[in-house]
Every structure is written in structure tokens, then in C-alpha cells.
């Protein structure tokens, strides 16, 4: 059985091995990997830095049930590149980090409702699964719609705002300010919004209204952190400082991880030393939080990126831009109605005749055509998870780009 997010019709591929920018399935078929494990494989599979870190971690011991020195070094390196984070806590997945970040803000504000934009994706937490790929109510005043069964206890705790509509978003936030524990959003969403960037006016308005009402602004950068915006993350690229940041994926190079951090006064509420009783602090714990194995791999990856930032990011970004440009040329030459989107080391093709600016417009794109194109890519030795946007990694070559574009050309001919 495969996990929900890994299943794709007609059936998931099962893999046996990975190396560099390549995957091999259980039948021995070789693929160029542009899925990169949902993004964390920035340095490629089996990079010497990661292999050496794993070897060292074996000697250190996999789990102490106590803090490690490597965890502290790892935290300092993240804080160096993401200045909005003053204190940080590690967990094992991005969804856990979302759960705890929201709990933290509820404890800090003593308020109970969560505000999020339509289309902003935040993993599997109960406190995020509303209006992810569905909508309710009028565009200027959205209503929450569950993304899953079993959310009856949570759905009335959501306040939904439109994307890229600053006036109505601010109006809704102000109307609900006394109840809002946080505004939870992806600064860049490839999953729910197809890489529609927030406008400067929208971000400025959200930052100002949340600050005025002491509502923590949470940036969920699990999917794009340390890719979109390079090491400064999307918040550095956008020039907006959130109160809390959620990270995952790349910060451990493929080892399971999530993290959340931010302003000292907010993070202090989750300290075991805060208050005199459990009712005066936010509880968060976990056997594997910041474990020395994951910390060793994460530290090695970030040390490598810190020392080779220009080399790594210029390469992966240029490779992605070559793919984006090549696919744009193909759809133009073939007169196909499509938008080639993404920046930095991400790319995707959405089949629609005009750019989209929010979830309601994005849901009109032809998802079936995207899935069929991605399946044709797989048939031609390019592993792109059907329906999910793609990533580049350090071992990708110009020759890989040529093969990817050749596969796209064949796939687009068949599907169009």
C-alpha cells in the first residue's frame, strides 16, 4: 500500500534505488528524477556530503532521547539564513510543525480561530485542511469547506480570506480580529495556487493588519523554503518578515523533519520553563524531535549549501529556467493553451488559456490533461509525480534538460 499523497492513478510506481538525479523502479527501469522526494533532494540522491553525515551519525548513535550538539549547530545555521526566526523547535514532519505552530499561536493569543487564504496548503493537520482545493461562499467573503472527512470539530474554527484581494482580506481579518489566533499562509503555494505569487499590496496589507491586531502571521515554507528565494527562503525573496515560520523538506536533505520558529516572545510560550503549571504554557514534545540522526544530515546539508550557495543555487535555478523556457517554446510552437509557471528551482505546466490569480481561477485549469502529460513523461523515463509540480537538483545536467524537453514534446503532441 502507498501513502495517500504518493498514490496516483492508475497505480503508484515502486522504486528500489536512487543515485544522483536518477531513480530505478522495481522492474529496473531508469528515470530522470524531477520529483526529488517532494523537494528535499536539492543536492541529489546519495550526495557524498549526506552519505558521510549518515556514516558519522551511525557512530554518534541514532537517538539519545535528549538534545545533541549537532542539533544546536543546525538550529544556528537555519537562524543565520532566516532572520525572522529567533528561536526554533524541531519536529519530525511538516504537518506536525503546522499543528504545533497553530497551537503555539492559540496559546500566545488566547484566541481560538485560524485564518487562512483559499488555496493555501498546509499538509495533513486538522488546523489546516479547509478550503485547500475547494471553496464556498462568494469570492469576496469565502466560507470554509473541509478537505477531508472527520473535521467536524475543527471546520467552524476557520476564517477564510480570498487570495490577492487585499481589501476584502483585511476587512475579514478586522471583523474577526478578537477571535483570531493567527493568519496561516504559504507565501508561495505550488500545490493549492499553482505558484500564484501574492501581490506586494496583498502581503503588505496582511502584514500591517496582523501587526496592528497582534495576530501572529505564520509563513508555511515547508514546500518552498530553501528553494524559492534560495537560502533566504520565500520571505527573503518577498521582503516580508513573518512572526512564525514553518520549515521542512530541504533542511534535512531527505531525512524526516519539520521545524517551527519565530519571535522570542511567541516561542517563549512553548518553553517547558514558561509559567508555573501546564495550563500556563503550550505543550509540545516528541521522541524523535531534533534526533541526532536527522540533525546530522540536516547540518551537513545546510553547511554544504552555506559554503556553496552560489554554485548550487545558480545551477539548479538555471536548469529549471532552461526547462521552463523550453516548455514555453513548445507550447507556443504547438499553439497549446498553457501557462508554464514557477521560479528558482521549481516548474510546472498548467493547461489554461490565461494566467490565474487565485484558487477559484486555478481550479478551472485542466488537471486531467496535466496528469496525462505527466504519465507520458513517466513512460519516457522522466519521473514527475502526476499532477504535482516539479523540482530540479544539483546533479541535473544540460543533457538531462534535453531529454526532459524531448519527453515533453512527445507528451504534449499525444495529449493535445
Secondary structure, DSSP 8 states (H G I E B T S, - for coil): ---GGG--SS----EEEEEBTEEEETT--EEEESSGGGGT-SS-BT-HHHHHHHHHHHHH-S--SS--HHHHHHHHHHHHH-TT-SEEEEESSHHHHHHHHHHHHHHHHT--EEEEETT---TT-TTT-BSSS--EEETTEEE--BSSTT-TTTGGGEEEE-TT-HHHHHHHHHHHGGGEEEEEE-SS-SSSSTT----HHHHHHHHHHHHHTT-EEEEE-TTTTTTTTGGGHHHHHHT---SEEEEEGGGGTTS--EEEEE-HHHHGGGSTTSSSSGGGS-----TTTT-HHHHHHHHHHHHHHHHSHHHHHHHHHHHHHHHHHHHHHHHHHTT---EEE--TTEEEEE--SS---SHHHHTTS-HHHHHHHHHHHHHTTEE--TTS-EE--TT--HHHHHHHHHHHHHHHHHH-
